Structure formats: C-alpha cells, structure tokens
Amino acid sequence: MSGCGNDFIFIDNRKNIVDVDNIPDLVKKVCRRRMSVGADGLMLIENSKNADFKWRFYNSDGSLAEMCGNGARCAARFARENGIAGEKMSFETDAGVIHAEVLGDRVRIRMTDPSEIQEDIILKTGEVAVAMSFVNTGVPHVVIFNQDIHGLDIIPVSREIRFHERFAPAGTNVNFVGFRDDGAIDIRTYERGVEDETLACGTGAVAGAMVVSRKTGRKPPLSLRTKSGGMLTVYFILKGNGFSDVFLEGDARIIYTGILGKDAWQYAD
C-alpha cells in the first residue's frame, strides 16, 4: 500500500502466521528495495480486545515504531477492504488508540494530541547553527524552515540532527518546510528507522503544520505538498499554547496483493 508516497507491506496476522520473535530480520529482508518487495515499513494487523484491531509497525531497518500517520491511514483502508472494520474504526498503536474514517481511497485519522512542543532550538551542525522547533506527534519530529528545500541536500544535516545528543536516546525525524510564492507549503522529511528521505511522512506533516501555525499564525486546516507531489491535510484546534482534535487526511492506495514467497527473505545480504 502507498500513503502519499510512503509505501508499506501489510500482513493480516490475526491467525499468528508470522513469528514475531524473529521478525526484525524478516522485515529488513522484505523491505529491501530491488532485492525483495521493497518498502518504508511493514505492518502486522492483529486481534485486539479493546479496538477493531491492533498493529505492529516496523521500520524498514526492523525497529519498532510507535506511530506512523501515513501507515495508520493505510491500515484503516486495509481493515475496511478486508472486512476487519467498518468505515469508522479504532485501532491500537504504541502511541495510543487511533480513530479513523475511510472516505473511498482517502482516509482521515484522529491523531494523539502532540506533546513536548519546543521552539527556537539552536543546534550547531558542522560549521552552521540551525534554528528549529521540536514536537512529538506520536513520534519525535524536528521542523526547520528553509526557502530552498527543493535544492537542498537534506541527508547530511538530517543525519547529524537525527543522531544528535540533544535528542538521544530515541533520536528524531527531521522535516524541512518551505513556502511557495503563492503561499503553498512544501515539506521534505528524513525518517529515522528508514534512515533516508521518504516521499512523505504523515506525523511529519502534522508537526510541520503545527510549527507553521505557531510561527506564522496560519489557521487550520493546512495542506502540505510532500516530496511525492501528494497533499496531506492537517486539521487541529489551537488550545492555548498547545493543540487538540488533530486529524490527518490523505490518500491510502492499494498497489497490489499477493503471496510472499520464501525467496523474498531467504537471500544473502
């Protein structure tokens, strides 16, 4: 499945067909592009006693992730298409229970309220001091304003910030936000766990929208154009110095379904 360019492998694991004790190596193998299916992450859909279902979400490096906005939207459509839930649903993640509504091939999810909002952080990267904001939208995100984000090589500086001691031990995702002449908002994201730029990041778009609102006074909803060219729309209510009633909406597309053969993970590194 693809959510605005974030791509994921989904497995219906309600009958425990996947051995989760040995899954990190499996995830790394099947998410490796050109050698296997290739994806930004892998999700297991499992039974839940408290919601319609729960997920186990793994980054492409095999690490567990608490939350993924685009992945959550894809999970909702996966559940709807496979009869696991109706058009409106709830599901468990490590970041809390997520509520979602499937609107055809688009999905709107209610995010957990953000926390740990910090502004005007200055970090030295190389020989340059970089100003940024930080917000946890289920996972940690740094947001940096830069008018030349399309001509910027974001990888070196992002990796330095992602592993900076300021954000240890969890690390952080890194987002760059720029504004077009017509006021449209662009965003590019380096994701921890993938350890590279991805075509979109839902929790990053939420973080970007909130920082834009705080810094520029723009009112919600805010739409952000991702690296893929797709748009993510963020809804929220300003509540004092924080935010509440946060929703993320965008496409959630089924690319193909199939049977995963052993050759997908039984190969030499």
Number of C-alpha atoms within 10 A of each C-alpha: 21 21 29 25 21 22 25 27 23 19 17 18 17 16 9 12 10 14 9 12 7 9 14 16 15 19 23 23 24 24 28 19 13 8 15 17 15 20 21 26 28 26 23 20 24 19 18 13 8 11 15 18 22 23 23 18 25 27 25 27 21 20 18 17 18 16 25 24 29 30 28 29 30 31 26 29 29 22 20 18 14 10 10 18 18 17 16 16 19 20 24 21 19 16 15 13 17 22 21 25 20 24 15 12 14 17 25 25 24 23 28 19 15 21 15 11 19 13 16 10 14 12 14 12 15 10 6 10 11 16 15 19 20 25 24 21 26 23 23 25 29 29 27 21 19 15 14 13 18 15 7 11 10 18 15 12 15 25 20 14 21 24 16 16 11 12 16 10 9 12 19 26 30 27 28 24 25 21 16 10 6 6 8 12 19 23 28 28 28 27 23 25 19 19 17 17 19 18 20 30 28 27 27 31 32 29 27 32 28 29 25 19 16 15 11 9 10 13 15 15 15 21 20 24 20 23 19 14 14 15 20 23 19 27 22 21 14 16 9 7 7 14 15 16 14 20 21 26 24 24 23 29 20 16 9 8 10 5 5 12 8 9 11 16 20 12 10 6 7
